[in-house]
Amino acid sequence: MSLVSRTCSAKETMTCPHCHGAVPIGATVCRGCKAEISYGAPFWTIVVTFLLAVFLAIQVGVRTNSTLGWISGLVTFFGGHYLLESKLFVNRVAFNRHYKTT
């Protein structure tokens, strides 16, 4: 998997790190080498945010003996997911090419 930083100012294409072809911004597959293109936060960050939110909800719920734990867990999950998508991984572009061996 190759990562490319994306800026959407004047350029309307990006360069594939595998075949070095021009790829339009927003494409899901490179036309040259058929590499899959994904944008934004990777799936594992969503899983980690969810696990952190559940852990926090359980801890707060046990200590306060109320539903405040689950409320704080939901706020942590959605707030963390928002921060990951809008701040940390906003320019993330990943090219993933599967090589076939025969």
N, C-alpha and C positions, 0 to 999 in steps of 0.2 A: 504494500500500500504506500503510495506516495502522497504527500501533502503539499499543497500549493496555497500560498496566501493570495487572496482575491481582493482586488480593489475595483470598484465599479464606477470609476470616474469617467475618463474619456475612452478607455478601452472597452470594447464589447466582446472580446475574445480572451481566452487564456491559453497557455501552451501546455499540452499533455507531456508529462515527464517521461512517458514510455516511448511514444513515437514522435514527439516534438511537433505534432500537428496542431493547428489552430482549432480550438474548441469554443463554441459560443457559450457565454455565461448563461447558466440555467439548464444546460444540456445534462442529460442523465447518463449518456453513453458517448464515448469518444468515437468519432467516425472513422478514424484511422486504425486504431488497434482494438477497438471494442471494449476498452476499460470502463468499468462502472464508475460513475461519479456520484459522490454523496456530499451533501452540504450540511453545515451546522454541527451540533453536538453529536458525538458518537453515542451509540446505544448504551455502552457501559457506564457513561456518566449519569444517565437516567436511572439505571439500576442502583448505582452507588448513592445517588440522592434519595431514592426511595428507601433504601436500607437505613440511611442516616435518619430520615424522617420517622421511620417506624421505631428505631432505637430511642430517639428523643421522645416520641409520644409515650412509649412504655415507661421510660424513666420519669417523665413529668407526671404521668398518670398514677404511678405507684407512689410518688412522693406527695402529691396533692390529693389523691383519692377522689378525683373528679374527672370530668370529660375535658378538662383543660389540656390534658396530655394529647388527646387526639386532635384538638384544635391546633395546638402548637405543631404537631406532626404534619398536618395539612398545610399550614403556613410555611413550614420548613421545606416541604416537598415542592409546592408551587413556586415559592420564592426562590429556592435554589435552582429549579428548572428554568425559571425566567432569567436568572443571572447567567446561567450556563449558555442559554440560547442567545440572549441579547448582548452579553458583554464579552464572555470568554471565547466563544466559538463562532462569533458572527462572521468572520472571514475565513472559516475553515472549509477547504475543499479537499476531498480525498479521492484519488484515482486508485481504483483497485482492479488489477488485471489478473485474471486466472490463466496461468500458462498450462496448455494441454501438452502432455507428453504421450507419444505413441510408441 
